Amino acid sequence: MNPLFSLLVCVTFLVLSKVGVQAQNNPIGPTTPLSAHPRILLRQGEEQAIRKTIAADNAWQNVHQAILAECDRMLAVAPVERIQIGRRLLDKSREALRRLFFLSYAWRMTRQPTYLQRAEKELLAVSAFSDWNPSHFLDVAEMTMAVAIGYDWLYNDLSPAARSAIKDAILKKGIEPSFDTRYNSWLKASHNWNQVCNAGMTYGALAISEDQPELARTVINRAIESVVLPMADYAPDGAYPEGYSYWGYGTSFNVMLISALEKAFGQDFGLSNQPGFLKTAGYLANMTGPSGNSFNYSDAGTGGSLQPAMFWFANKLKDPSLLWVERNRLLNSDAQSHVRDRLMPAIMLWSGGIRVNSIPEPKATVWVGEGKSPVALMRTSWTDPDALFVGLKAGSPSVNHAHMDVGSFVMEADGVRWAMDFGMQDYNSLESKGVKLWDKEQNSQRWQVYRYSNQVHNTLTVNNEAQRVNGNATITHASKKPPFMSAATNLTGLYEGSLASANRGIAIVDQAYVVVRDELETAAKNATVRWTMLTGATVNLTGRNRAELTKDGKKLILQVQEPADVTLKTWPTDPPHDYDAPNPGTQLVGFEVTMPANTKGNLTVMLIPEKAIQQATKPVLPLDKWPR
């Protein structure tokens, strides 16, 4: 290590230690023991426990075979090339991680030389890149993790020349740039970048620790101290601020970090005990509806996916019911459908010998979590594919990756998602056209992106204006009682200047239908309020205040109870800008009302599955009368 770099390491370490974001300073000391290779996630001889799990359960046998089959396909594929897309090399880093994790797993489980040889070829190819794109440090982090796993798991079988080249790449292209202040602002970030980057750097440090012991200790101690910043966002209840997809990113890499520390040092130095962190498994378990689709608010994809990290949580908490959704994904879909997940081999490491068929359903049907992005999640059953499911989001557009979707909801019945969310648009499709996507000021271009605006979410738009970026909504009260499962949120801050108060409540009534109620008070001027619901169903307006939605042979009635004189209408979802993504097969249904200044009014909408039409007769009470 050159003297200048050594000085930079020391200065950075001293500054971080002085900041003291965690009480325990320098948990890894010069005398802390470290095992021989392989030391990351899976030690020598621990393969046998995985083999026993595979032998005892066909579901695990199918996953194992799918990984091996994917490795067989990789054998004839050329190594990843350094092709950057816009500002990112990230897709190449992720593919390298997928290939090296898969191939390294296959080598350790089968000892077939073809897997070792193909992995070494990939390692040498990415190690020869000019750099791993430190200006977008996620790219470096994932590539470092990829190369570290391959280097550590294949260490004893790599040629000396290969070991030298790979080790040098981890040091020069992975770890050293993390001390450059041009690239390491993520050390002070409270979002997924911190989790992913600290995990990647820790893997690199563990991989080459015998050659760089002082540097490795510095990197690992830095990670333990820094990662508590984003982990604070899980408090108090585990609701992850950035939504479903970024839970799958930030939390999964946080678990990869903790799991590596546990394996290497026999402890995680208090990380898993950070407030709310272990509770986040309950959040993720409840975020998927009976259709298998997630509540995809903010920058999230439209579907759901197998989450290996949930097995780590279930083992840690000794609660297999957290795995009910993962159980269904393992049993009801082809294992081959999961092989695009670059962390998939981790599910075999964290399986804990559990029998997939024996995973029990959860007991609770309502989950409510406060935090930066509070959510309420309700369902009538875990086992009935036709069950009702509702997700309500509160929070603020100012949260990382948030949209103007505060007060928005999704709703399912009879296996159909009637009230939906577009979710995210590919970042490069916007950035490549000059959209300033990451500016979150009130009048920024971000909020002109069609999918990001409140006008296409299942919430309110007042006077055709955007929600207030700095507004914030909490869950004010909720009920878990089966006859009236409900949650309410105060949206007033999102409409400051337009409304004097705004409260929304959503309930599942008698396990049969859904009520959405808004209680509004105008400010010192008239307010035009638009109520919208985005749907992929066909909408037939059958009356001024009634619509029939049909999809997949199923029917839902949307009926406005108050105000009585509204006229329902539909709006197309054609994108207004050339940079907006197309939205085929979707439309908005809703209504507009103009409320005089300084008046109060209620908007009450019922969403009734066809089979529940005769049951939807109860009067809807004011929100302050809803059960707690």
Backbone hydrogen bonds, N-H to C=O, Kabsch-Sander energy under -0.5 kcal/mol:
donor,donor_aa,acceptor,acceptor_aa,energy
6,S,2,N,-2.3
7,L,3,P,-2.4
8,L,4,L,-2.2
9,V,5,F,-2.5
10,C,6,S,-2.3
11,V,7,L,-2.7
12,T,8,L,-2.5
13,F,9,V,-2.5
14,L,10,C,-2.5
15,V,11,V,-2.3
16,L,12,T,-2.4
17,S,13,F,-2.4
18,K,14,L,-2.2
19,V,15,V,-2.1
20,G,16,L,-1.6
25,N,23,A,-1.0
29,G,27,P,-0.7
32,T,29,G,-1.6
41,L,39,R,-0.7
42,L,40,I,-2.4
44,Q,38,P,-0.6
46,E,43,R,-2.0
48,Q,45,G,-1.1
49,A,46,E,-0.5
50,I,46,E,-0.9
51,R,47,E,-2.2
52,K,48,Q,-2.1
53,T,49,A,-1.8
54,I,50,I,-2.5
55,A,51,R,-2.4
56,A,52,K,-1.3
57,D,53,T,-0.7
57,D,54,I,-0.8
61,Q,57,D,-2.0
62,N,58,N,-2.5
63,V,59,A,-1.8
64,H,60,W,-2.7
65,Q,61,Q,-2.5
66,A,62,N,-2.1
67,I,63,V,-2.1
68,L,64,H,-2.2
69,A,65,Q,-2.8
70,E,66,A,-2.1
71,C,67,I,-2.2
72,D,68,L,-2.3
73,R,69,A,-1.6
74,M,70,E,-1.6
75,L,71,C,-1.1
76,A,73,R,-0.7
77,V,74,M,-1.6
83,I,81,E,-1.8
84,Q,82,R,-0.6
85,I,88,R,-3.1
86,G,84,Q,-0.6
88,R,85,I,-2.3
92,K,89,L,-1.0
93,S,89,L,-1.8
94,R,90,L,-2.7
95,E,91,D,-1.8
96,A,92,K,-2.4
97,L,93,S,-2.3
98,R,94,R,-2.4
99,R,95,E,-2.7
100,L,96,A,-2.7
101,F,97,L,-2.4
102,F,98,R,-2.3
103,L,99,R,-3.1
104,S,100,L,-2.0
105,Y,101,F,-2.1
106,A,102,F,-2.7
107,W,103,L,-2.3
108,R,104,S,-2.3
109,M,105,Y,-2.3
110,T,106,A,-2.0
111,R,107,W,-2.3
115,Y,112,Q,-1.4
116,L,112,Q,-1.1
117,Q,113,P,-2.9
118,R,114,T,-2.2
119,A,115,Y,-2.3
120,E,116,L,-2.5
121,K,117,Q,-2.0
122,E,118,R,-1.9
123,L,119,A,-2.7
124,L,120,E,-2.5
125,A,121,K,-1.9
126,V,122,E,-2.4
127,S,123,L,-1.9
128,A,124,L,-1.0
129,F,126,V,-1.2
136,H,133,N,-1.6
139,D,136,H,-2.1
140,V,136,H,-0.5
141,A,137,F,-2.6
142,E,138,L,-2.5
143,M,139,D,-1.8
144,T,140,V,-2.9
145,M,141,A,-2.3
146,A,142,E,-2.3
147,V,143,M,-2.7
148,A,144,T,-2.6
149,I,145,M,-2.4
150,G,146,A,-2.0
151,Y,147,V,-2.9
152,D,148,A,-2.8
153,W,149,I,-2.8
154,L,150,G,-1.8
155,Y,151,Y,-0.6
157,D,154,L,-2.5
158,L,154,L,-0.9
158,L,155,Y,-0.9
163,R,159,S,-2.7
164,S,160,P,-2.1
165,A,161,A,-2.0
166,I,162,A,-2.6
167,K,163,R,-2.7
168,D,164,S,-2.0
169,A,165,A,-1.7
170,I,166,I,-2.3
171,L,167,K,-2.0
172,K,168,D,-3.2
173,K,169,A,-2.5
174,G,169,A,-0.9
174,G,170,I,-0.6
175,I,170,I,-2.7
176,E,171,L,-2.9
178,S,175,I,-1.4
179,F,176,E,-1.9
180,D,177,P,-1.5
181,T,179,F,-0.6
183,Y,180,D,-2.3
184,N,180,D,-1.2
187,L,184,N,-1.8
188,K,185,S,-1.8
189,A,186,W,-1.3
194,N,191,H,-1.2
195,Q,191,H,-1.0
196,V,192,N,-2.8
197,C,193,W,-2.9
198,N,194,N,-2.3
199,A,195,Q,-1.7
200,G,196,V,-2.5
201,M,197,C,-2.4
202,T,198,N,-2.0
203,Y,199,A,-2.2
204,G,200,G,-2.0
205,A,201,M,-2.5
206,L,202,T,-2.7
207,A,203,Y,-2.2
208,I,204,G,-1.6
209,S,206,L,-0.8
211,D,208,I,-1.1
212,Q,208,I,-1.8
216,A,212,Q,-2.9
217,R,213,P,-2.2
218,T,214,E,-2.1
219,V,215,L,-2.6
220,I,216,A,-2.6
221,N,217,R,-2.8
222,R,218,T,-2.2
223,A,219,V,-2.1
224,I,220,I,-2.4
225,E,221,N,-2.1
226,S,222,R,-2.6
227,V,223,A,-2.7
229,L,226,S,-2.0
231,M,227,V,-1.6
232,A,228,V,-1.2
232,A,229,L,-0.7
233,D,230,P,-1.6
234,Y,231,M,-1.6
235,A,232,A,-1.1
237,D,370,E,-0.6
238,G,234,Y,-2.9
239,A,370,E,-0.6
243,G,240,Y,-1.7
244,Y,295,F,-0.5
246,Y,242,E,-0.5
247,W,243,G,-1.7
248,G,244,Y,-2.0
249,Y,245,S,-0.6
250,G,246,Y,-2.6
251,T,246,Y,-0.7
251,T,247,W,-1.0
252,S,247,W,-1.1
253,F,249,Y,-2.2
254,N,250,G,-1.9
255,V,251,T,-2.6
256,M,252,S,-2.3
257,L,253,F,-2.2
258,I,254,N,-2.5
259,S,255,V,-3.2
260,A,256,M,-1.8
261,L,257,L,-2.2
262,E,258,I,-2.8
263,K,259,S,-2.1
264,A,260,A,-2.5
265,F,261,L,-3.0
266,G,262,E,-1.6
267,Q,261,L,-0.8
271,L,268,D,-1.5
273,N,270,G,-0.6
274,Q,271,L,-1.9
277,F,274,Q,-2.2
280,T,276,G,-0.8
280,T,277,F,-1.2
281,A,278,L,-1.2
282,G,279,K,-1.3
283,Y,279,K,-1.0
284,L,280,T,-2.2
285,A,281,A,-2.4
286,N,282,G,-1.4
287,M,283,Y,-0.6
287,M,284,L,-0.9
289,G,293,N,-2.8
292,G,289,G,-2.1
295,F,287,M,-2.1
296,N,294,S,-1.2
297,Y,295,F,-0.9
299,D,401,H,-1.5
300,A,298,S,-2.2
310,M,307,Q,-1.7
311,F,308,P,-1.8
312,W,308,P,-0.8
313,F,309,A,-2.0
314,A,310,M,-2.6
315,N,311,F,-2.0
316,K,312,W,-2.4
317,L,313,F,-2.8
318,K,314,A,-0.9
319,D,314,A,-1.8
322,L,319,D,-1.6
323,L,320,P,-2.1
324,W,321,S,-1.6
327,R,323,L,-3.3
328,N,324,W,-2.0
329,R,325,V,-1.9
330,L,326,E,-2.4
331,L,327,R,-2.6
332,N,328,N,-2.5
333,S,329,R,-0.7
337,S,334,D,-2.3
338,H,335,A,-1.7
339,V,336,Q,-1.2
341,D,338,H,-1.9
342,R,340,R,-0.7
344,M,341,D,-1.8
346,A,343,L,-1.7
347,I,344,M,-1.8
348,M,344,M,-0.6
348,M,345,P,-1.0
349,L,345,P,-1.1
350,W,346,A,-2.2
354,I,351,S,-1.9
356,V,354,I,-0.6
358,S,355,R,-1.1
359,I,356,V,-1.5
367,W,377,L,-2.6
369,G,375,V,-2.6
375,V,369,G,-1.9
376,A,392,L,-2.1
377,L,367,W,-2.8
378,M,390,V,-2.9
379,R,365,T,-1.8
380,T,388,L,-1.9
387,A,384,D,-1.8
389,F,412,E,-1.9
390,V,378,M,-2.7
391,G,410,V,-2.0
392,L,376,A,-2.7
393,K,408,S,-2.5
394,A,374,P,-2.9
395,G,473,A,-2.5
398,S,469,V,-0.9
399,V,396,S,-1.3
402,A,399,V,-2.4
404,M,452,Y,-2.7
405,D,403,H,-1.7
407,G,393,K,-2.7
408,S,405,D,-2.1
410,V,391,G,-1.8
411,M,419,A,-1.6
412,E,389,F,-2.6
413,A,416,V,-2.0
414,D,386,D,-1.9
416,V,413,A,-1.9
418,W,411,M,-1.6
418,W,416,V,-1.0
419,A,411,M,-1.6
420,M,418,W,-0.6
420,M,534,L,-2.6
424,M,300,A,-2.7
430,L,426,D,-0.8
430,L,427,Y,-1.2
431,E,427,Y,-3.1
432,S,428,N,-2.5
433,K,430,L,-1.1
434,G,431,E,-1.9
435,V,430,L,-2.1
437,L,435,V,-1.9
439,D,436,K,-0.9
440,K,438,W,-0.6
444,S,441,E,-1.9
446,R,436,K,-0.5
446,R,439,D,-0.5
447,W,444,S,-0.9
448,Q,445,Q,-1.9
449,V,445,Q,-0.8
449,V,446,R,-1.1
452,Y,449,V,-1.5
453,S,449,V,-0.8
453,S,450,Y,-1.0
456,V,453,S,-1.2
457,H,454,N,-1.4
459,T,457,H,-2.2
461,T,530,R,-2.0
463,N,461,T,-0.5
463,N,528,T,-3.2
465,E,462,V,-1.9
468,R,494,L,-1.9
471,G,468,R,-1.5
473,A,395,G,-1.7
476,T,474,T,-0.8
476,T,488,A,-2.0
477,H,488,A,-1.0
479,S,486,S,-2.4
484,F,481,K,-1.8
485,M,482,P,-0.6
485,M,508,I,-1.5
486,S,479,S,-1.8
487,A,506,I,-1.9
488,A,477,H,-2.3
489,T,504,R,-3.0
490,N,474,T,-1.3
491,L,489,T,-0.7
491,L,502,A,-2.4
492,T,502,A,-0.8
494,L,491,L,-1.9
495,Y,491,L,-0.5
495,Y,492,T,-1.7
496,E,493,G,-0.7
498,S,495,Y,-2.3
499,L,495,Y,-2.5
500,A,521,E,-2.4
501,S,521,E,-1.7
503,N,519,E,-1.9
504,R,489,T,-2.7
505,G,517,R,-2.9
506,I,487,A,-2.7
507,A,515,V,-2.3
508,I,485,M,-2.9
509,V,507,A,-0.6
509,V,513,Y,-2.8
510,D,483,P,-2.9
511,Q,482,P,-0.5
512,A,509,V,-2.7
513,Y,509,V,-1.5
514,V,607,L,-2.5
515,V,507,A,-2.4
516,V,605,V,-3.0
517,R,505,G,-3.1
518,D,603,L,-3.0
519,E,503,N,-2.9
520,L,518,D,-0.6
520,L,601,G,-3.0
521,E,501,S,-2.3
522,T,599,T,-2.7
523,A,498,S,-1.1
527,A,595,M,-2.6
529,V,527,A,-0.7
529,V,593,V,-3.1
530,R,461,T,-3.1
530,R,528,T,-0.5
531,W,529,V,-0.5
531,W,591,F,-2.7
532,T,459,T,-1.4
532,T,530,R,-0.5
533,M,589,V,-1.9
535,T,587,Q,-2.6
536,G,417,R,-0.5
538,T,550,T,-2.6
540,N,538,T,-0.5
540,N,548,E,-2.5
541,L,539,V,-0.5
542,T,540,N,-0.8
542,T,546,R,-1.3
543,G,546,R,-1.3
546,R,543,G,-1.0
547,A,558,L,-2.3
548,E,540,N,-2.9
549,L,547,A,-0.5
549,L,556,L,-3.3
550,T,538,T,-2.2
551,K,554,K,-2.0
554,K,551,K,-2.5
556,L,549,L,-2.6
557,I,608,I,-3.1
558,L,547,A,-2.7
558,L,556,L,-0.5
559,Q,557,I,-0.6
559,Q,606,M,-2.6
560,V,545,N,-2.6
561,Q,559,Q,-0.6
561,Q,604,T,-2.7
562,E,604,T,-1.3
566,V,563,P,-1.0
568,L,544,R,-3.3
568,L,566,V,-0.5
569,K,590,G,-2.5
571,W,588,L,-2.3
573,T,586,T,-0.6
580,D,577,H,-1.0
586,T,583,N,-0.9
587,Q,535,T,-2.1
588,L,571,W,-2.7
589,V,533,M,-2.3
590,G,569,K,-2.3
591,F,531,W,-1.8
593,V,529,V,-2.3
595,M,527,A,-3.3
595,M,593,V,-0.6
598,N,523,A,-2.8
599,T,596,P,-0.8
601,G,520,L,-2.5
603,L,518,D,-2.7
604,T,562,E,-2.8
605,V,516,V,-2.9
606,M,559,Q,-3.2
607,L,514,V,-3.0
608,I,557,I,-3.1
608,I,606,M,-0.6
610,E,555,K,-2.0
612,A,609,P,-2.3
613,I,610,E,-1.4
615,Q,612,A,-1.3
616,A,612,A,-1.1
616,A,613,I,-0.5
617,T,615,Q,-2.4
618,K,615,Q,-0.5
621,L,619,P,-0.6
625,K,622,P,-2.0
626,W,623,L,-1.4
